[in-house]
């Protein structure tokens, strides 16, 4: 049964790899999608094919796969109910959250639609090591060096070739049997490990039952992606950024006509809030909506608000960041509310509620030189562009110290608000002036959709490194691991309103708040066309092989 999920995280490096074969193109280079608003949204794809090819030879299994269906004719009825099968796994919350966001749009635009979520490795009696993927993610994501090693090994083309053969041999029959029993009209993969074998299975099911069942991949990574995502035999692939598109073409050989630049699918409440902001939180309309949202949440609209999310970070790291934010805001005279999303971590929430904040300030009053020496130690391995803005913040702090203003004449009025499991995250992101979070793709996409500047504090090596670049190159945030430096830079941001406005506008340019709706409408229209062609074929109507 489908279930709801909140939050955004990223995918796990799988022990099974995804590769693909050539298959005839058949999608137009530009797809126009009519939304429920009065406007028409166009998702444009590149017009020329690069000719990129996969880096491994075809194996016997892939060479014998049934051919994919040809492109369908235009739909006659675009509002019939669908049976949608999502392929996902709970390796982080982002995959399921994306599936749920898409499912909500299918049900809104195609009344009567039903959907299922299938984990091809744990819901099916798959072999070792496939059934361990979900549990392995929890362990590996808390150990960055192990994650880095597995990610890069599994992203190797030779490994991918062997993993394809093994996963096909061990699991394809089981997966095909389960998928056939679910009888979908369309299959949508939102997980990197569920493209190669499930696609092969659905093509064989189509051949057996005599009807075409389209297969789409929605890549839920933002700035970088594992090669397991990119199978050029899918009917269409939905991508969130140009860096991901380049990887899809180079690593997977995915042709331009199958690529749709859509943005990352996020929940509808973010799209609604983006509309309420008028597409820009820095305008009079946008600022008015931010102020009213703060009031609705019980936050003083006259104060800045910083939203802190832990994600995959440990209690110690998150707790230290909150301590430093409180201390820096107090000593620099910044009036602010710090909302801390503790999720289901009741121990952290209780600890923050009981904390003596005066002691926090006294512990934090250290010299600038101490901070500076620690900063240089921290960033020796950091790319220059990632440390540049942090250095600017330190330079501002040095100037203050030289003028005798290292501690403000009036202490800031700071309130720390620990939150439990938040179901109205869109409201909190609208109310916030800055988000502090790990570099999960879903979280970044949600923040960008409502123009929220971001301070990233950690990322999973390999997989999430590209997400950091999306924020830095987009100009709407920064990355730092040191809690004191994080707090120092955010304090500088909050004291420079024009800088925050500039970052906010840049974030809105990166955001795609209506991506889930656009993707669902695009997939839904194409699926309707395939369904109608299947019906015509069953009735013996000729001339239905394509436009």
Secondary structure, DSSP 8 states (H G I E B T S, - for coil): --------------SS----------S-SEEEEE-SSSSEEEEE--SS------SS---HHHHTS----------S-S-S--EEEEE---SSSHHHHHHHHHHHHHHHHSTT-EEEEE-TTTTTT--TTGGGHHHHHHHHTT-HHHHHHHHHHHTSHHHHHHHHHHHHHHHHHHHHHHHHHHT-SEEEE-STTSSHHHHHHHHHHHHHHTS--EEEEE---SS---GGG--TTSSEEEESSHHHHHHHHHHH---GGGEEE------HHHHHHHHHTTT-TTSHHHHHHHHHHHHHTT--TTSEEEEEE-TT--HHHHHHHHHHHHHHHHHTT--EEEEEE-TT-HHHHHHHHH--HHHHHHHH---HHHHHHHHHHHTTTS-HHHHHHHHHHHHHHHHHHHTT-SS-SS---EEEEEE-S-S-HHHHHHH-SEEEE---HHHHHHHHHTT-EEEE----TTTTHHHHHHHHHHTSEEE---HHHHHHHHHHHHT-HHHHHHHHHHHHHH--TTHHHHHHHHHHHHHHHHHHHHHHHHHT--S-S--
